[in-house]
Amino acid sequence: MSVAASATLALEARGLVAGHGGRAVLDGIDIGFPRGGFSIVVGPNASGKSTLLRCLASLIRPMAGEVRLDGENIAGLGRRVLARRLGLLPQHMEFPEGIRVEELVGRGRHPHQSLLRQWSDADEVAVTDAMRVTGTASLAGRPVQQLSGGQRQRVSIAMALAQETPILLLDEPTTYLDLAHQIEVLDLCLTLNRLGKTLVAVLHDLNLACRYASHLVAMKDGRIAAQGAPADIVSASFVARVFGIDALVLPDPLTGTPMVIPAAPHGHRAG
């Protein structure tokens, strides 16, 4: 990859091999995520999507290869330095009993604090702005456990946003949400992207991924099966190759992005 090409990438994986318990899940991956883009990673179950995201967040140490953040190997970055440049919304979050929304969002400021620098005006502004952008300011005094699933997810994003990192990783941010709340969360992600954040998310829903992604990455068997703009890579042959199903791919009548319609079961007829 040329120096000019690398300069346009916020995150890169080079020859990445990683997994769990000594078993490799990722098989020598090379992938770059454009700066200022909304990248979405899709693929079948156990294809390595979440493992890749955890490697990008430096939660898993690679068996081989490296992850580079703005051209630097993240293995050489301290945890606090990394947390000021890269935020993560994990798939499952544990909320302390009785914690209120504003307290949880405030925890996003920890990377900016130390024994000599406690809560400051800058922290207050960051938390206020994060809650304003995510539409959670009215929930500030409420216990997190009393919120709906969609509200909790927006509060979690507010906490990550208060961290004030230019890059945000989201591991299946719409899991367990109904369709209305999925759209709400993805609309919020799109807003953050338009405000200048580089986003990398893992999603299961291919149609939603096609609708929201500026850069789509498809994984299969621990490798990159395809990447690019959704309109450039998503086709019937792509769906068959990556997901193993027959489908019709048409332009979405509202957005023009690819819309995947799985083939009907054999012998099934509508009506």
Secondary structure, DSSP 4 states (H G I P E B T S, - for coil): --HHHHHTEEEEEEEEEEEETTEEEEEEEEEEEETT-EEEEE-STTSSHHHHHHHHTTSS--SEEEEEETTEEGGGS-HHHHHTTEEEE-SS----TT-BHHHHHHGGGGGG--SS--S-HHHHHHHHHHHHHTT-GGGTTSBGGGS-HHHHHHHHHHHHHHT--SEEEEESTTTT--HHHHHHHHHHHHHHHHTT-EEEEE-S-HHHHHHH-SEEEEEETTEEEEEE-HHHH-SHHHHHHHH---EEEEE-TTT-SEEEEEPPPTT----
